[in-house]
Amino acid sequence: LGDQGAAEGSAAEARAQFDSNVTSAALWLLAAARVMKAQGSGALVALSSVAGDRGRQSNFVYGAAKGGLSLLMQGLAHRLAGSGVGVVNIKAGFVDTPMTAGIANKGGPLWATPHQIATVMKKAVDGGRGPHVYAPWFWRFVMLIIRVVPPFIFHKTKL
């Protein structure tokens, strides 16, 4: 997740967040896509985040990286359509992991366990769903609302 304030004040920290959340994943995904396309089968799966759906003051560097990863997966899905390679981008909401350990007020209906996210991933791959799957499913609607709020209202929030 990284520290938003640190990323705003340090190019090295911002780069580390991009390298961790999009650059490294993108390089692996592109390499795997070449192999899978040549063999005509396989499934590319990325774990992105709902944070990439709209830039928010609390985590826009992380969100930008995850948004880039999601866009890469969208492009790979288009490129590999009809090739026999499935492409699934999981847009996870809050997940109870060490990454979110510093978040206060963890728990409740918006939180998921790693096992729940893994179950969604498996079902998405097995069912040929994609390229974007929200995990848990209700995040699709939460983020739809967040995306359609006009800027003059959105900019008054503390999200």
Buried (B, 14 or more C-beta within 10 A) or exposed (E): BBBBEBBEEEEEBBEBBBEBBBBEBBEEBEEBBEEBBEEEEBBBBBBBBBBBBBBBEEBBBBBBBBBBBBBBBBEBBEEBEEBEBBBBBBBBBBBBEEEEEEEEEEEEEEBBEEEBBBBBBEEBBEEEEBBBBBBBEEBBEBBEEBEEBEEEEBEEEEE
